[in-house]
Amino acid sequence: MKQYDVAVAGGGLIGASIAFELASEGMRVAVFDAQNPGREASWASAGMISPAPESSVMASLLPISMASVQLYPEFLQRVEELSGKTVGYRKDGALDLLLNGAEQSEIDEILALHRGAGLRAEVLSGPEAREIEPALTSELRAAVHRPDEASLDNRLFTEATLEAARRKGAEIFPGNGAKALWKERNTCKGLQLQEGRVEARWTVIAAGCFSACIEGVAAYAPVTPAKGQMMALRCDSVNLKKDLWSGHMYLVPRHDGRIIAGSTVEYEGFDRNVTVAGMKKILGGAISLVPALESARIEETWAGLRPDSPDHLPILGPTDLDGLLIATGHFRSGILLTPITARLIREWVTTQKVSENWAPFSPMRFQQARHSRGA
Ligand SMILES: Cc1cc2nc3c(=O)[nH]c(=O)nc-3n(C[C@H](O)[C@H](O)[C@H](O)COP(=O)(O)OP(=O)(O)OC[C@H]3O[C@@H](n4cnc5c(N)ncnc54)[C@H](O)[C@@H]3O)c2cc1C
């Protein structure tokens, strides 16, 4: 049995980026994935790097979201240089769209949320927004412009991060996932794998929405899958510059000319089927924002499973088992939060101190909640 400094369960973007950071520090790192790594949520995602809170509930994410945005350029540069792959990063901003019928109070609410968070945001009239994006519907009442937002091709980014981790010496084992924590008294000694077991000073659980299926993990990471359906469109007459938002619907232009359209949020267990209802909702939303998309070709449809937690916040940090760290529950923000997650786990493993307050995301919060309910 081989021994490592760090054993990571899960080779999605979160596990890959943690492996990359720790291997870059000269640590011996192994990543164990139940299948080919990087084929779950990190593959299915829309790839937006958007710190804008969708509601006041998500405002507690803001400090680490902003820290992650700051880390992105350098993190990307390291990943691209080492892997030799580019990841389609675009920093062209986003428009939050309000169609006719929207109330002034909705516009005020969006602005207050953004400005309260310290994000640059300006209100544009319908015609002003159409000057920037001529393909937008004439039914547009107003738009909130967020000039600092970015997106990337998350599939390329995940592949590149896995490759960068490998080049720094991390070993990646596809098709040998974690079955259980390997516990001895108050210590996590490593992982029981599908085949054999691995011993490590540090064990990091980063298996996305599957994390709670690993025996012993659910108490720290009670994650559930939140399905999101997506499609890729191509339309010669539409050339979008900005990421477009309207409610939960979005259109994200890619560097290769595709437009990614999404999404749904469905709690259907581990089901990944694409449904007529899902496609109807996305297509209806897309056409209402950009009518010319009626002539677009549908290049691909898919669905992925976001790792959601009971309070929709990430689950990050140490546990009451010595050596066990959790890094999951990133829900709709895992791409955004990749660099900061990797940084915080690296800081904890190397110095047992972190540069951001991660107490609100502690894996121990679910146990405390259970105890205070007397369960
Ligand atoms: C439709 C959709 C759109 C999204 N859009 C955005 C967006 O625009 N911006 C944003 O920031 N976020 C977005 N997200 C969220 C983001 O994609 C996720 O939060 C992020 O990818 C989670 O990464 P992960 O590595 O934790 O999980 P995953 O990518 O799901 O990776 C988990 C890995 O663990 C492996 N695994 C499973 N079981 C085991 C086991 N027992 N042992 C070991 N390994 C195991 C899996 O095979 C997989 O490789 C979106 C998600 C979806 C589904």
Ligand as a Chemical Component Dictionary entry (heavy atoms), coordinates in Angstrom:
data_LIG
# 
_chem_comp.id                   LIG 
_chem_comp.type                 NON-POLYMER 
_chem_comp.pdbx_formal_charge   0 
_chem_comp.three_letter_code    LIG 
# 
loop_
_chem_comp_atom.comp_id 
_chem_comp_atom.atom_id 
_chem_comp_atom.alt_atom_id 
_chem_comp_atom.type_symbol 
_chem_comp_atom.charge 
_chem_comp_atom.model_Cartn_x 
_chem_comp_atom.model_Cartn_y 
_chem_comp_atom.model_Cartn_z 
_chem_comp_atom.pdbx_ordinal 
LIG C1  C1  C 0 -25.771 22.862 -15.170 1  
LIG C2  C2  C 0 -24.756 23.475 -14.244 2  
LIG C3  C3  C 0 -24.352 24.793 -14.424 3  
LIG C4  C4  C 0 -23.411 25.360 -13.562 4  
LIG N1  N1  N 0 -22.979 26.623 -13.803 5  
LIG C5  C5  C 0 -22.033 27.180 -12.996 6  
LIG C6  C6  C 0 -21.477 28.458 -13.291 7  
LIG O1  O1  O 0 -21.803 29.084 -14.300 8  
LIG N2  N2  N 0 -20.548 28.973 -12.430 9  
LIG C7  C7  C 0 -20.132 28.302 -11.306 10 
LIG O2  O2  O 0 -19.314 28.840 -10.553 11 
LIG N3  N3  N 0 -20.624 27.063 -11.024 12 
LIG C8  C8  C 0 -21.547 26.488 -11.834 13 
LIG N4  N4  N 0 -22.031 25.232 -11.580 14 
LIG C9  C9  C 0 -21.574 24.547 -10.361 15 
LIG C10 C10 C 0 -20.202 23.908 -10.539 16 
LIG O3  O3  O 0 -20.129 23.284 -11.797 17 
LIG C11 C11 C 0 -19.970 22.901 -9.420  18 
LIG O4  O4  O 0 -20.164 23.539 -8.162  19 
LIG C12 C12 C 0 -18.549 22.339 -9.462  20 
LIG O5  O5  O 0 -18.254 21.866 -10.754 21 
LIG C13 C13 C 0 -18.378 21.231 -8.448  22 
LIG O6  O6  O 0 -17.121 20.650 -8.684  23 
LIG P1  P1  P 0 -16.683 19.358 -7.872  24 
LIG O7  O7  O 0 -15.306 19.025 -8.282  25 
LIG O8  O8  O 0 -16.974 19.566 -6.428  26 
LIG O9  O9  O 0 -17.723 18.227 -8.336  27 
LIG P2  P2  P 0 -17.771 17.364 -9.673  28 
LIG O10 O10 O 0 -17.317 18.123 -10.830 29 
LIG O11 O11 O 0 -19.130 16.756 -9.707  30 
LIG O12 O12 O 0 -16.684 16.246 -9.423  31 
LIG C14 C14 C 0 -16.868 15.216 -8.477  32 
LIG C15 C15 C 0 -15.943 14.075 -8.868  33 
LIG O13 O13 O 0 -16.017 13.074 -7.847  34 
LIG C16 C16 C 0 -16.052 11.819 -8.493  35 
LIG N5  N5  N 0 -16.618 10.825 -7.567  36 
LIG C17 C17 C 0 -17.912 10.442 -7.401  37 
LIG N6  N6  N 0 -18.002 9.513  -6.437  38 
LIG C18 C18 C 0 -16.750 9.312  -5.974  39 
LIG C19 C19 C 0 -16.188 8.479  -4.970  40 
LIG N7  N7  N 0 -16.953 7.659  -4.239  41 
LIG N8  N8  N 0 -14.843 8.508  -4.768  42 
LIG C20 C20 C 0 -14.055 9.332  -5.512  43 
LIG N9  N9  N 0 -14.539 10.138 -6.488  44 
LIG C21 C21 C 0 -15.852 10.128 -6.698  45 
LIG C22 C22 C 0 -16.862 12.049 -9.741  46 
LIG O14 O14 O 0 -16.628 11.014 -10.691 47 
LIG C23 C23 C 0 -16.341 13.418 -10.185 48 
LIG O15 O15 O 0 -15.201 13.291 -11.018 49 
LIG C24 C24 C 0 -22.910 24.610 -12.458 50 
LIG C25 C25 C 0 -23.278 23.276 -12.306 51 
LIG C26 C26 C 0 -24.177 22.698 -13.193 52 
LIG C27 C27 C 0 -24.541 21.239 -13.044 53 
# 
loop_
_chem_comp_bond.comp_id 
_chem_comp_bond.atom_id_1 
_chem_comp_bond.atom_id_2 
_chem_comp_bond.value_order 
_chem_comp_bond.pdbx_ordinal 
LIG C1  C2  SING 1  
LIG C2  C3  SING 2  
LIG C2  C26 DOUB 3  
LIG C3  C4  DOUB 4  
LIG C4  N1  SING 5  
LIG C4  C24 SING 6  
LIG N1  C5  DOUB 7  
LIG C5  C6  SING 8  
LIG C5  C8  SING 9  
LIG C6  O1  DOUB 10 
LIG C6  N2  SING 11 
LIG N2  C7  SING 12 
LIG C7  O2  DOUB 13 
LIG C7  N3  SING 14 
LIG N3  C8  DOUB 15 
LIG C8  N4  SING 16 
LIG N4  C9  SING 17 
LIG N4  C24 SING 18 
LIG C9  C10 SING 19 
LIG C10 O3  SING 20 
LIG C10 C11 SING 21 
LIG C11 O4  SING 22 
LIG C11 C12 SING 23 
LIG C12 O5  SING 24 
LIG C12 C13 SING 25 
LIG C13 O6  SING 26 
LIG O6  P1  SING 27 
LIG P1  O7  DOUB 28 
LIG P1  O8  SING 29 
LIG P1  O9  SING 30 
LIG O9  P2  SING 31 
LIG P2  O10 DOUB 32 
LIG P2  O11 SING 33 
LIG P2  O12 SING 34 
LIG O12 C14 SING 35 
LIG C14 C15 SING 36 
LIG C15 O13 SING 37 
LIG C15 C23 SING 38 
LIG O13 C16 SING 39 
LIG C16 N5  SING 40 
LIG C16 C22 SING 41 
LIG N5  C17 SING 42 
LIG N5  C21 SING 43 
LIG C17 N6  DOUB 44 
LIG N6  C18 SING 45 
LIG C18 C19 SING 46 
LIG C18 C21 DOUB 47 
LIG C19 N7  SING 48 
LIG C19 N8  DOUB 49 
LIG N8  C20 SING 50 
LIG C20 N9  DOUB 51 
LIG N9  C21 SING 52 
LIG C22 O14 SING 53 
LIG C22 C23 SING 54 
LIG C23 O15 SING 55 
LIG C24 C25 DOUB 56 
LIG C25 C26 SING 57 
LIG C26 C27 SING 58 
# 
